[in-house]
Amino acid sequence: MNKRIKVLHLQPKCSVRISDLQEEIIEALPTKNFEVVTAYLTDTPEESTSGMHSQSERVKYFKFQKKDMKGLRLSLMRQLLKFCREENFDVVITHRFKALDIMLKLNKFLKIPHCIGVVHNLDDFNRFYRKLNALMFLDKYWTIVTVSQAVNDYLSHIGYGFNNHNVITINNAIDTEKLLKRVYSREKARKQLGLSSDSFVFGTTGRMVTVKGYLYLIKGFEKLYHSDKNIKLVLIGDGKLKKELQQYVNEKNLQTAILFPGEIIDAKLLMPAFDVFVLSSLSEGLPLVLLEAMAAKVPVIATKVGGVPSVISDQGELIDSKDVDQLFHAMEKYYKLPKDERKTLGEKLFQRLIESFDIKLYRKKYLELVQKNTTIGNNSC
């Protein structure tokens, strides 16, 4: 009987949603040839916002506390080392910095032959000690996967162990076909958000944190709102800056124009409610929310940061981050465009999505990568 390749799929936090790209990697690995064990360092489905379970054949919840994830993480590393030795993995895939950093160190003892670290963000290795760790612990066992060419360029520029031989790019993607079967109609999406059918709606979704640039977006919208009151701005999400943003909106008497629906699971299903999607981020890798807007054929205004320009190319309006005037002028331009021209822009973005960010290509590339340096059926059991 042929032995299946045993894969550890390690993530720092349990946050499973339908069509999560981490889940798409599991989807890419057929159970006939692979045994995937997904492990979460913190949280359980009951504690996460989605409440959903991974489709992995086996799941391990370590249930570490936040304090365990800080400092040297010695207790955490001892338990994870013991677990990995007992399981004897052939491949490990990590997501986000902390999971990668932990396994970089542990694999000096484990010697798992094929290690894959997925880097999602442009700023993960800005701190010197993180660069130093990469230089000390990156070795022949590791392949680093970036979610966009922009993140690849960022790591290549850093050096410190990152190079053209161990860094590759597999672009983020979405399952457009599956999403289109579930996405709401414009009428249903607007009804859920409490929007009238005749309002012109700018919208965005994401965590309410500094890097998303929401205060600049609100100020840009504010300038446009003074010239026409039949417009709305919808900010779907939650985070530590939400109260601060709401306070600004209240002080400017914009409560009826700028809406905060809170965090909504599967917010991507509500994209058709928007006339224009706005991404105001100060930094990004390759944001899935942008692909989700494209799938809904919604025109896009976005800051030219990270992998964003490579996604929308010349099919959307690209602006500088932190620039309120550029945001205002871009929003004014799209607001004044005839409806059929906005529709054409949305159609072009949809075609670009299909051609360049297809989930089938994503799965194919991960399958090929995981199979690299491993041979199905080379052992007997």
BALOBA-1460 file (C-alpha; in Angstrom, 3 decimals):
// residues 381
<rec num="1" residu="m" x="0.000" y="0.000" z="0.000"/>
<rec num="2" residu="n" x="1.399" y="3.415" z="-1.008"/>
<rec num="3" residu="k" x="2.017" y="5.923" z="1.728"/>
<rec num="4" residu="r" x="0.321" y="9.289" z="1.351"/>
<rec num="5" residu="i" x="2.297" y="12.499" z="1.655"/>
<rec num="6" residu="k" x="1.619" y="13.951" z="5.100"/>
<rec num="7" residu="v" x="1.145" y="17.731" z="5.157"/>
<rec num="8" residu="l" x="1.039" y="20.078" z="8.152"/>
<rec num="9" residu="h" x="-1.016" y="23.165" z="7.311"/>
<rec num="10" residu="l" x="-0.124" y="25.598" z="10.115"/>
<rec num="11" residu="q" x="-2.002" y="28.832" z="10.789"/>
<rec num="12" residu="p" x="-1.725" y="31.234" z="13.716"/>
<rec num="13" residu="k" x="-5.458" y="31.808" z="14.141"/>
<rec num="14" residu="c" x="-8.620" y="29.843" z="13.408"/>
<rec num="15" residu="s" x="-10.605" y="31.893" z="10.891"/>
<rec num="16" residu="v" x="-12.268" y="29.689" z="8.302"/>
<rec num="17" residu="r" x="-14.638" y="31.184" z="5.769"/>
<rec num="18" residu="i" x="-16.166" y="29.785" z="2.617"/>
<rec num="19" residu="s" x="-13.560" y="29.941" z="-0.183"/>
<rec num="20" residu="d" x="-10.727" y="30.940" z="2.167"/>
<rec num="21" residu="l" x="-7.541" y="30.590" z="0.170"/>
<rec num="22" residu="q" x="-6.049" y="28.437" z="2.916"/>
<rec num="23" residu="e" x="-8.944" y="26.050" z="2.340"/>
<rec num="24" residu="e" x="-8.350" y="26.199" z="-1.409"/>
<rec num="25" residu="i" x="-4.840" y="24.841" z="-0.850"/>
<rec num="26" residu="i" x="-6.380" y="21.862" z="0.937"/>
<rec num="27" residu="e" x="-8.818" y="21.505" z="-1.962"/>
<rec num="28" residu="a" x="-5.837" y="21.303" z="-4.315"/>
<rec num="29" residu="l" x="-4.391" y="18.251" z="-2.535"/>
<rec num="30" residu="p" x="-6.370" y="15.057" z="-3.329"/>
<rec num="31" residu="t" x="-6.932" y="12.820" z="-0.305"/>
<rec num="32" residu="k" x="-5.865" y="9.808" z="-2.346"/>
<rec num="33" residu="n" x="-2.292" y="11.100" z="-2.300"/>
<rec num="34" residu="f" x="-2.178" y="13.550" z="0.614"/>
<rec num="35" residu="e" x="-3.070" y="13.520" z="4.292"/>
<rec num="36" residu="v" x="-3.531" y="17.143" z="5.360"/>
<rec num="37" residu="v" x="-3.493" y="18.051" z="9.047"/>
<rec num="38" residu="t" x="-4.534" y="21.647" z="9.660"/>
<rec num="39" residu="a" x="-3.293" y="23.089" z="12.952"/>
<rec num="40" residu="y" x="-4.317" y="26.380" z="14.555"/>
<rec num="41" residu="l" x="-2.119" y="27.925" z="17.226"/>
<rec num="42" residu="t" x="-4.943" y="30.017" z="18.725"/>
<rec num="43" residu="d" x="-8.750" y="29.968" z="18.718"/>
<rec num="44" residu="t" x="-11.321" y="27.344" z="17.798"/>
<rec num="45" residu="p" x="-14.316" y="27.589" z="15.420"/>
<rec num="46" residu="e" x="-16.493" y="28.499" z="18.401"/>
<rec num="47" residu="e" x="-14.184" y="31.444" z="19.203"/>
<rec num="48" residu="s" x="-13.637" y="32.672" z="15.640"/>
<rec num="49" residu="t" x="-15.896" y="35.117" z="13.820"/>
<rec num="50" residu="s" x="-16.883" y="32.604" z="11.138"/>
<rec num="51" residu="g" x="-17.638" y="29.620" z="13.375"/>
<rec num="52" residu="m" x="-16.720" y="27.345" z="10.480"/>
<rec num="53" residu="h" x="-14.561" y="24.228" z="10.454"/>
<rec num="54" residu="s" x="-11.728" y="23.409" z="8.086"/>
<rec num="55" residu="q" x="-12.298" y="20.742" z="5.448"/>
<rec num="56" residu="s" x="-8.990" y="19.120" z="6.419"/>
<rec num="57" residu="e" x="-9.033" y="15.397" z="7.073"/>
<rec num="58" residu="r" x="-7.716" y="16.150" z="10.566"/>
<rec num="59" residu="v" x="-7.629" y="19.354" z="12.583"/>
<rec num="60" residu="k" x="-5.531" y="20.205" z="15.631"/>
<rec num="61" residu="y" x="-6.446" y="23.125" z="17.919"/>
<rec num="62" residu="f" x="-3.515" y="24.009" z="20.180"/>
<rec num="63" residu="k" x="-5.580" y="26.677" z="21.999"/>
<rec num="64" residu="f" x="-2.584" y="28.818" z="22.914"/>
<rec num="65" residu="q" x="-3.299" y="32.192" z="24.523"/>
<rec num="66" residu="k" x="-2.162" y="35.535" z="23.120"/>
<rec num="67" residu="k" x="0.586" y="35.707" z="25.732"/>
<rec num="68" residu="d" x="1.962" y="32.387" z="24.437"/>
<rec num="69" residu="m" x="2.429" y="33.945" z="20.991"/>
<rec num="70" residu="k" x="4.704" y="36.699" z="22.307"/>
<rec num="71" residu="g" x="8.393" y="36.779" z="23.215"/>
<rec num="72" residu="l" x="10.457" y="33.614" z="22.812"/>
<rec num="73" residu="r" x="7.345" y="31.372" z="22.698"/>
<rec num="74" residu="l" x="9.285" y="28.543" z="24.372"/>
<rec num="75" residu="s" x="6.297" y="26.635" z="25.776"/>
<rec num="76" residu="l" x="4.480" y="26.875" z="22.464"/>
<rec num="77" residu="m" x="7.513" y="25.710" z="20.526"/>
<rec num="78" residu="r" x="8.079" y="22.731" z="22.816"/>
<rec num="79" residu="q" x="4.517" y="21.520" z="22.298"/>
<rec num="80" residu="l" x="4.618" y="22.068" z="18.561"/>
<rec num="81" residu="l" x="7.983" y="20.307" z="18.308"/>
<rec num="82" residu="k" x="6.592" y="17.292" z="20.168"/>
<rec num="83" residu="f" x="3.507" y="17.229" z="17.927"/>
<rec num="84" residu="c" x="5.556" y="17.388" z="14.724"/>
<rec num="85" residu="r" x="7.892" y="14.621" z="15.870"/>
<rec num="86" residu="e" x="4.948" y="12.372" z="16.688"/>
<rec num="87" residu="e" x="3.273" y="13.036" z="13.326"/>
<rec num="88" residu="n" x="6.406" y="12.859" z="11.149"/>
<rec num="89" residu="f" x="5.295" y="15.287" z="8.433"/>
<rec num="90" residu="d" x="6.678" y="15.247" z="4.890"/>
<rec num="91" residu="v" x="5.589" y="18.814" z="4.096"/>
<rec num="92" residu="v" x="4.713" y="21.896" z="6.144"/>
<rec num="93" residu="i" x="2.815" y="24.944" z="4.893"/>
<rec num="94" residu="t" x="2.679" y="28.030" z="7.120"/>
<rec num="95" residu="h" x="0.600" y="31.201" z="6.857"/>
<rec num="96" residu="r" x="1.434" y="34.622" z="8.297"/>
<rec num="97" residu="f" x="4.633" y="35.709" z="9.976"/>
<rec num="98" residu="k" x="4.388" y="34.095" z="13.414"/>
<rec num="99" residu="a" x="3.680" y="30.598" z="12.106"/>
<rec num="100" residu="l" x="6.521" y="30.953" z="9.608"/>
<rec num="101" residu="d" x="8.940" y="32.305" z="12.214"/>
<rec num="102" residu="i" x="8.174" y="29.444" z="14.617"/>
<rec num="103" residu="m" x="8.641" y="26.732" z="12.000"/>
<rec num="104" residu="l" x="11.810" y="28.308" z="10.622"/>
<rec num="105" residu="k" x="13.366" y="27.712" z="14.026"/>
<rec num="106" residu="l" x="11.778" y="24.334" z="14.761"/>
<rec num="107" residu="n" x="12.777" y="22.864" z="11.438"/>
<rec num="108" residu="k" x="16.430" y="23.152" z="12.392"/>
<rec num="109" residu="f" x="15.579" y="20.203" z="14.672"/>
<rec num="110" residu="l" x="12.797" y="18.542" z="12.690"/>
<rec num="111" residu="k" x="14.387" y="18.580" z="9.220"/>
<rec num="112" residu="i" x="11.011" y="18.350" z="7.470"/>
<rec num="113" residu="p" x="12.195" y="18.008" z="3.871"/>
<rec num="114" residu="h" x="9.772" y="20.391" z="2.169"/>
<rec num="115" residu="c" x="8.679" y="23.606" z="3.905"/>
<rec num="116" residu="i" x="6.489" y="26.313" z="2.369"/>
<rec num="117" residu="g" x="5.973" y="29.695" z="4.015"/>
<rec num="118" residu="v" x="3.201" y="31.880" z="2.594"/>
<rec num="119" residu="v" x="3.897" y="35.603" z="3.030"/>
<rec num="120" residu="h" x="0.802" y="37.781" z="2.668"/>
<rec num="121" residu="n" x="1.986" y="41.257" z="3.675"/>
<rec num="122" residu="l" x="4.438" y="43.862" z="2.454"/>
<rec num="123" residu="d" x="5.675" y="44.805" z="5.930"/>
<rec num="124" residu="d" x="6.230" y="41.407" z="7.569"/>
<rec num="125" residu="f" x="10.006" y="41.752" z="7.560"/>
<rec num="126" residu="n" x="10.471" y="45.470" z="8.159"/>
<rec num="127" residu="r" x="11.845" y="44.898" z="11.672"/>
<rec num="128" residu="f" x="15.534" y="44.128" z="11.837"/>
<rec num="129" residu="y" x="15.238" y="41.110" z="14.152"/>
<rec num="130" residu="r" x="12.775" y="39.518" z="11.723"/>
<rec num="131" residu="k" x="15.241" y="39.974" z="8.880"/>
<rec num="132" residu="l" x="17.982" y="38.528" z="11.042"/>
<rec num="133" residu="n" x="15.861" y="35.465" z="11.855"/>
<rec num="134" residu="a" x="15.236" y="34.921" z="8.150"/>
<rec num="135" residu="l" x="18.956" y="35.130" z="7.440"/>
<rec num="136" residu="m" x="19.764" y="32.674" z="10.248"/>
<rec num="137" residu="f" x="17.041" y="30.085" z="9.654"/>
<rec num="138" residu="l" x="16.115" y="30.062" z="5.962"/>
<rec num="139" residu="d" x="17.779" y="27.026" z="4.426"/>
<rec num="140" residu="k" x="17.503" y="24.516" z="1.583"/>
<rec num="141" residu="y" x="14.260" y="23.078" z="2.952"/>
<rec num="142" residu="w" x="12.288" y="26.311" z="2.492"/>
<rec num="143" residu="t" x="10.282" y="27.837" z="-0.351"/>
<rec num="144" residu="i" x="8.666" y="31.214" z="0.326"/>
<rec num="145" residu="v" x="5.413" y="31.892" z="-1.541"/>
<rec num="146" residu="t" x="4.265" y="35.487" z="-1.957"/>
<rec num="147" residu="v" x="0.636" y="36.340" z="-2.744"/>
<rec num="148" residu="s" x="1.601" y="38.950" z="-5.349"/>
<rec num="149" residu="q" x="4.587" y="40.103" z="-7.377"/>
<rec num="150" residu="a" x="4.741" y="43.218" z="-5.202"/>
<rec num="151" residu="v" x="5.383" y="41.111" z="-2.083"/>
<rec num="152" residu="n" x="7.961" y="39.106" z="-4.065"/>
<rec num="153" residu="d" x="9.771" y="42.317" z="-5.037"/>
<rec num="154" residu="y" x="9.653" y="43.460" z="-1.408"/>
<rec num="155" residu="l" x="11.372" y="40.296" z="-0.136"/>
<rec num="156" residu="s" x="13.891" y="40.234" z="-2.972"/>
<rec num="157" residu="h" x="14.834" y="43.826" z="-2.164"/>
<rec num="158" residu="i" x="15.292" y="42.978" z="1.526"/>
<rec num="159" residu="g" x="17.790" y="40.170" z="0.956"/>
<rec num="160" residu="y" x="18.679" y="38.568" z="4.312"/>
<rec num="161" residu="g" x="18.272" y="35.059" z="2.942"/>
<rec num="162" residu="f" x="15.468" y="35.828" z="0.476"/>
<rec num="163" residu="n" x="16.474" y="35.362" z="-3.157"/>
<rec num="164" residu="n" x="15.239" y="34.343" z="-6.604"/>
<rec num="165" residu="h" x="15.823" y="30.669" z="-5.787"/>
<rec num="166" residu="n" x="13.652" y="30.413" z="-2.674"/>
<rec num="167" residu="v" x="10.965" y="33.059" z="-3.328"/>
<rec num="168" residu="i" x="8.136" y="32.468" z="-5.815"/>
<rec num="169" residu="t" x="4.736" y="34.052" z="-6.434"/>
<rec num="170" residu="i" x="1.339" y="32.389" z="-6.546"/>
<rec num="171" residu="n" x="-1.224" y="35.159" z="-6.953"/>
<rec num="172" residu="n" x="-4.231" y="35.251" z="-4.690"/>
<rec num="173" residu="a" x="-7.356" y="34.106" z="-6.510"/>
<rec num="174" residu="i" x="-11.047" y="33.453" z="-5.980"/>
<rec num="175" residu="d" x="-13.495" y="30.818" z="-7.148"/>
<rec num="176" residu="t" x="-15.534" y="33.113" z="-9.358"/>
<rec num="177" residu="e" x="-17.923" y="30.404" z="-10.479"/>
<rec num="178" residu="k" x="-18.791" y="29.428" z="-6.909"/>
<rec num="179" residu="l" x="-19.099" y="33.043" z="-5.774"/>
<rec num="180" residu="l" x="-21.452" y="34.015" z="-8.595"/>
<rec num="181" residu="k" x="-23.834" y="31.246" z="-7.559"/>
<rec num="182" residu="r" x="-24.139" y="32.787" z="-4.093"/>
<rec num="183" residu="v" x="-23.776" y="36.539" z="-4.600"/>
<rec num="184" residu="y" x="-26.900" y="38.611" z="-3.871"/>
<rec num="185" residu="s" x="-28.843" y="40.618" z="-6.405"/>
<rec num="186" residu="r" x="-28.459" y="44.379" z="-6.202"/>
<rec num="187" residu="e" x="-31.943" y="44.667" z="-4.706"/>
<rec num="188" residu="k" x="-31.379" y="42.021" z="-2.019"/>
<rec num="189" residu="a" x="-27.927" y="43.366" z="-1.115"/>
<rec num="190" residu="r" x="-29.267" y="46.903" z="-0.720"/>
<rec num="191" residu="k" x="-32.189" y="45.707" z="1.339"/>
<rec num="192" residu="q" x="-29.843" y="43.919" z="3.763"/>
<rec num="193" residu="l" x="-27.741" y="47.069" z="4.139"/>
<rec num="194" residu="g" x="-30.764" y="49.340" z="4.491"/>
<rec num="195" residu="l" x="-30.032" y="51.263" z="1.292"/>
<rec num="196" residu="s" x="-32.606" y="52.774" z="-1.045"/>
<rec num="197" residu="s" x="-32.655" y="51.772" z="-4.691"/>
<rec num="198" residu="d" x="-31.987" y="55.293" z="-5.978"/>
<rec num="199" residu="s" x="-28.954" y="56.245" z="-3.825"/>
<rec num="200" residu="f" x="-25.502" y="56.295" z="-5.371"/>
<rec num="201" residu="v" x="-23.358" y="54.095" z="-3.137"/>
<rec num="202" residu="f" x="-19.605" y="53.974" z="-2.639"/>
<rec num="203" residu="g" x="-18.596" y="50.975" z="-0.557"/>
<rec num="204" residu="t" x="-15.708" y="49.066" z="0.932"/>
<rec num="205" residu="t" x="-15.100" y="46.177" z="3.314"/>
<rec num="206" residu="g" x="-12.244" y="45.333" z="5.637"/>
<rec num="207" residu="r" x="-10.763" y="45.704" z="9.105"/>
<rec num="208" residu="m" x="-11.018" y="49.164" z="10.596"/>
<rec num="209" residu="v" x="-7.342" y="49.700" z="11.218"/>
<rec num="210" residu="t" x="-4.914" y="52.442" z="10.220"/>
<rec num="211" residu="v" x="-3.467" y="50.615" z="7.213"/>
<rec num="212" residu="k" x="-6.866" y="50.571" z="5.482"/>
<rec num="213" residu="g" x="-6.847" y="54.380" z="5.149"/>
<rec num="214" residu="y" x="-10.519" y="54.812" z="6.000"/>
<rec num="215" residu="l" x="-10.158" y="58.309" z="7.459"/>
<rec num="216" residu="y" x="-8.788" y="59.537" z="4.110"/>
<rec num="217" residu="l" x="-11.696" y="57.827" z="2.349"/>
<rec num="218" residu="i" x="-14.226" y="59.469" z="4.661"/>
<rec num="219" residu="k" x="-12.674" y="62.909" z="4.111"/>
<rec num="220" residu="g" x="-12.655" y="62.425" z="0.334"/>
<rec num="221" residu="f" x="-16.298" y="61.389" z="0.435"/>
<rec num="222" residu="e" x="-17.117" y="64.344" z="2.681"/>
<rec num="223" residu="k" x="-15.931" y="66.793" z="-0.001"/>
<rec num="224" residu="l" x="-18.143" y="65.129" z="-2.601"/>
<rec num="225" residu="y" x="-21.125" y="64.945" z="-0.266"/>
<rec num="226" residu="h" x="-21.196" y="68.718" z="0.109"/>
<rec num="227" residu="s" x="-22.024" y="69.000" z="-3.599"/>
<rec num="228" residu="d" x="-24.672" y="66.247" z="-3.718"/>
<rec num="229" residu="k" x="-26.597" y="64.722" z="-0.822"/>
<rec num="230" residu="n" x="-27.894" y="61.674" z="-2.751"/>
<rec num="231" residu="i" x="-24.750" y="59.639" z="-2.147"/>
<rec num="232" residu="k" x="-23.805" y="57.128" z="0.520"/>
<rec num="233" residu="l" x="-20.590" y="55.592" z="1.799"/>
<rec num="234" residu="v" x="-20.798" y="52.121" z="3.336"/>
<rec num="235" residu="l" x="-17.910" y="50.843" z="5.465"/>
<rec num="236" residu="i" x="-18.425" y="47.148" z="6.256"/>
<rec num="237" residu="g" x="-16.170" y="45.793" z="8.986"/>
<rec num="238" residu="d" x="-15.004" y="46.198" z="12.538"/>
<rec num="239" residu="g" x="-11.779" y="47.034" z="14.321"/>
<rec num="240" residu="k" x="-10.033" y="49.225" z="16.831"/>
<rec num="241" residu="l" x="-10.514" y="52.439" z="14.818"/>
<rec num="242" residu="k" x="-14.261" y="52.072" z="14.349"/>
<rec num="243" residu="k" x="-15.219" y="54.320" z="17.297"/>
<rec num="244" residu="e" x="-12.729" y="56.981" z="16.215"/>
<rec num="245" residu="l" x="-14.109" y="56.956" z="12.657"/>
<rec num="246" residu="q" x="-17.698" y="57.099" z="13.903"/>
<rec num="247" residu="q" x="-16.818" y="60.020" z="16.176"/>
<rec num="248" residu="y" x="-15.410" y="61.954" z="13.187"/>
<rec num="249" residu="v" x="-18.562" y="61.184" z="11.174"/>
<rec num="250" residu="n" x="-20.780" y="62.353" z="14.041"/>
<rec num="251" residu="e" x="-18.816" y="65.585" z="14.479"/>
<rec num="252" residu="k" x="-19.273" y="66.340" z="10.763"/>
<rec num="253" residu="n" x="-23.001" y="65.467" z="10.862"/>
<rec num="254" residu="l" x="-22.552" y="62.729" z="8.256"/>
<rec num="255" residu="q" x="-24.404" y="59.980" z="10.144"/>
<rec num="256" residu="t" x="-27.078" y="59.572" z="7.476"/>
<rec num="257" residu="a" x="-24.552" y="59.515" z="4.634"/>
<rec num="258" residu="i" x="-21.821" y="57.257" z="6.018"/>
<rec num="259" residu="l" x="-22.961" y="53.882" z="7.289"/>
<rec num="260" residu="f" x="-21.188" y="51.398" z="9.565"/>
<rec num="261" residu="p" x="-23.024" y="48.036" z="9.285"/>
<rec num="262" residu="g" x="-20.318" y="46.300" z="11.343"/>
<rec num="263" residu="e" x="-18.630" y="43.027" z="10.506"/>
<rec num="264" residu="i" x="-20.677" y="40.881" z="8.129"/>
<rec num="265" residu="i" x="-19.726" y="37.289" z="7.435"/>
<rec num="266" residu="d" x="-19.437" y="36.799" z="3.666"/>
<rec num="267" residu="a" x="-19.619" y="40.534" z="2.993"/>
<rec num="268" residu="k" x="-18.508" y="39.717" z="-0.548"/>
<rec num="269" residu="l" x="-22.082" y="38.598" z="-1.278"/>
<rec num="270" residu="l" x="-23.182" y="42.227" z="-0.790"/>
<rec num="271" residu="m" x="-20.822" y="43.741" z="-3.382"/>
<rec num="272" residu="p" x="-23.647" y="44.327" z="-5.924"/>
<rec num="273" residu="a" x="-25.091" y="46.911" z="-3.517"/>
<rec num="274" residu="f" x="-22.226" y="49.251" z="-4.448"/>
<rec num="275" residu="d" x="-22.096" y="51.486" z="-7.512"/>
<rec num="276" residu="v" x="-18.350" y="51.876" z="-6.960"/>
<rec num="277" residu="f" x="-15.941" y="49.947" z="-4.735"/>
<rec num="278" residu="v" x="-13.167" y="51.989" z="-3.089"/>
<rec num="279" residu="l" x="-9.937" y="50.546" z="-1.702"/>
<rec num="280" residu="s" x="-8.149" y="53.272" z="0.277"/>
<rec num="281" residu="s" x="-5.376" y="51.136" z="1.796"/>
<rec num="282" residu="l" x="-1.934" y="52.491" z="2.673"/>
<rec num="283" residu="s" x="-0.353" y="49.059" z="2.145"/>
<rec num="284" residu="e" x="-1.526" y="45.756" z="0.654"/>
<rec num="285" residu="g" x="-0.236" y="42.473" z="-0.671"/>
<rec num="286" residu="l" x="-2.963" y="41.329" z="-3.013"/>
<rec num="287" residu="p" x="-6.336" y="41.982" z="-1.351"/>
<rec num="288" residu="l" x="-9.023" y="39.374" z="-1.973"/>
<rec num="289" residu="v" x="-11.700" y="42.007" z="-1.460"/>
<rec num="290" residu="l" x="-10.545" y="43.623" z="-4.702"/>
<rec num="291" residu="l" x="-11.059" y="40.366" z="-6.588"/>
<rec num="292" residu="e" x="-14.488" y="39.994" z="-4.978"/>
<rec num="293" residu="a" x="-15.514" y="43.445" z="-6.214"/>
<rec num="294" residu="m" x="-14.309" y="42.517" z="-9.698"/>
<rec num="295" residu="a" x="-16.372" y="39.317" z="-9.591"/>
<rec num="296" residu="a" x="-19.467" y="41.424" z="-8.897"/>
<rec num="297" residu="k" x="-18.576" y="43.647" z="-11.892"/>
<rec num="298" residu="v" x="-18.318" y="46.723" z="-9.673"/>
<rec num="299" residu="p" x="-16.062" y="49.578" z="-10.908"/>
<rec num="300" residu="v" x="-13.025" y="50.129" z="-8.688"/>
<rec num="301" residu="i" x="-11.129" y="53.101" z="-7.305"/>
<rec num="302" residu="a" x="-7.977" y="51.953" z="-5.504"/>
<rec num="303" residu="t" x="-4.732" y="53.238" z="-4.094"/>
<rec num="304" residu="k" x="-1.686" y="52.154" z="-6.081"/>
<rec num="305" residu="v" x="-0.043" y="50.178" z="-3.304"/>
<rec num="306" residu="g" x="1.427" y="46.675" z="-3.220"/>
<rec num="307" residu="g" x="-0.083" y="44.277" z="-5.703"/>
<rec num="308" residu="v" x="-3.144" y="46.441" z="-6.418"/>
<rec num="309" residu="p" x="-1.923" y="47.997" z="-9.708"/>
<rec num="310" residu="s" x="-1.063" y="44.558" z="-11.075"/>
<rec num="311" residu="v" x="-4.617" y="43.413" z="-10.330"/>
<rec num="312" residu="i" x="-6.728" y="46.135" z="-11.878"/>
<rec num="313" residu="s" x="-4.120" y="47.375" z="-14.383"/>
<rec num="314" residu="d" x="-5.671" y="50.141" z="-16.513"/>
<rec num="315" residu="q" x="-9.220" y="48.913" z="-15.932"/>
<rec num="316" residu="g" x="-9.767" y="50.964" z="-12.770"/>
<rec num="317" residu="e" x="-8.888" y="54.318" z="-11.244"/>
<rec num="318" residu="l" x="-5.539" y="54.237" z="-9.412"/>
<rec num="319" residu="i" x="-4.643" y="56.995" z="-6.953"/>
<rec num="320" residu="d" x="-1.929" y="57.756" z="-4.418"/>
<rec num="321" residu="s" x="-2.512" y="56.635" z="-0.849"/>
<rec num="322" residu="k" x="-3.277" y="59.231" z="1.844"/>
<rec num="323" residu="d" x="-4.353" y="61.740" z="-0.832"/>
<rec num="324" residu="v" x="-7.803" y="63.104" z="0.043"/>
<rec num="325" residu="d" x="-7.991" y="65.315" z="-3.045"/>
<rec num="326" residu="q" x="-7.254" y="62.428" z="-5.403"/>
<rec num="327" residu="l" x="-9.894" y="60.343" z="-3.649"/>
<rec num="328" residu="f" x="-12.417" y="63.143" z="-4.010"/>
<rec num="329" residu="h" x="-11.681" y="63.695" z="-7.710"/>
<rec num="330" residu="a" x="-11.774" y="59.959" z="-8.501"/>
<rec num="331" residu="m" x="-15.079" y="59.530" z="-6.663"/>
<rec num="332" residu="e" x="-16.494" y="62.615" z="-8.377"/>
<rec num="333" residu="k" x="-15.387" y="61.281" z="-11.768"/>
<rec num="334" residu="y" x="-17.057" y="57.905" z="-11.260"/>
<rec num="335" residu="y" x="-20.172" y="59.514" z="-9.793"/>
<rec num="336" residu="k" x="-20.595" y="61.673" z="-12.903"/>
<rec num="337" residu="l" x="-19.904" y="58.871" z="-15.394"/>
<rec num="338" residu="p" x="-22.949" y="57.673" z="-17.335"/>
<rec num="339" residu="k" x="-24.340" y="54.425" z="-15.981"/>
<rec num="340" residu="d" x="-23.465" y="52.459" z="-19.127"/>
<rec num="341" residu="e" x="-19.819" y="53.587" z="-18.916"/>
<rec num="342" residu="r" x="-19.562" y="52.404" z="-15.307"/>
<rec num="343" residu="k" x="-21.110" y="49.113" z="-16.389"/>
<rec num="344" residu="t" x="-18.460" y="48.729" z="-19.096"/>
<rec num="345" residu="l" x="-15.696" y="49.361" z="-16.552"/>
<rec num="346" residu="g" x="-17.142" y="46.641" z="-14.322"/>
<rec num="347" residu="e" x="-17.329" y="44.198" z="-17.228"/>
<rec num="348" residu="k" x="-13.678" y="44.809" z="-18.121"/>
<rec num="349" residu="l" x="-12.576" y="44.178" z="-14.554"/>
<rec num="350" residu="f" x="-14.559" y="40.942" z="-14.533"/>
<rec num="351" residu="q" x="-12.814" y="39.738" z="-17.694"/>
<rec num="352" residu="r" x="-9.413" y="40.540" z="-16.195"/>
<rec num="353" residu="l" x="-10.333" y="38.534" z="-13.105"/>
<rec num="354" residu="i" x="-11.277" y="35.486" z="-15.178"/>
<rec num="355" residu="e" x="-8.108" y="35.653" z="-17.262"/>
<rec num="356" residu="s" x="-5.536" y="36.270" z="-14.522"/>
<rec num="357" residu="f" x="-6.817" y="35.313" z="-11.068"/>
<rec num="358" residu="d" x="-8.602" y="32.016" z="-11.575"/>
<rec num="359" residu="i" x="-8.838" y="29.593" z="-8.656"/>
<rec num="360" residu="k" x="-8.113" y="26.576" z="-10.874"/>
<rec num="361" residu="l" x="-4.683" y="28.000" z="-11.714"/>
<rec num="362" residu="y" x="-4.078" y="28.727" z="-8.016"/>
<rec num="363" residu="r" x="-4.836" y="25.123" z="-7.029"/>
<rec num="364" residu="k" x="-2.720" y="23.740" z="-9.862"/>
<rec num="365" residu="k" x="0.318" y="25.776" z="-8.796"/>
<rec num="366" residu="y" x="0.018" y="24.731" z="-5.145"/>
<rec num="367" residu="l" x="-0.349" y="21.073" z="-6.084"/>
<rec num="368" residu="e" x="2.786" y="21.267" z="-8.217"/>
<rec num="369" residu="l" x="4.659" y="23.059" z="-5.431"/>
<rec num="370" residu="v" x="3.703" y="20.568" z="-2.722"/>
<rec num="371" residu="q" x="4.626" y="17.675" z="-4.996"/>
<rec num="372" residu="k" x="8.034" y="19.198" z="-5.615"/>
<rec num="373" residu="n" x="10.774" y="17.226" z="-3.852"/>
<rec num="374" residu="t" x="8.222" y="14.635" z="-2.747"/>
<rec num="375" residu="t" x="7.308" y="11.417" z="-4.533"/>
<rec num="376" residu="i" x="3.864" y="9.905" z="-4.192"/>
<rec num="377" residu="g" x="4.134" y="6.215" z="-3.546"/>
<rec num="378" residu="n" x="7.876" y="6.150" z="-2.935"/>
<rec num="379" residu="n" x="7.351" y="4.467" z="0.435"/>
<rec num="380" residu="s" x="5.428" y="1.405" z="1.481"/>
<rec num="381" residu="c" x="3.390" y="0.934" z="4.628"/>
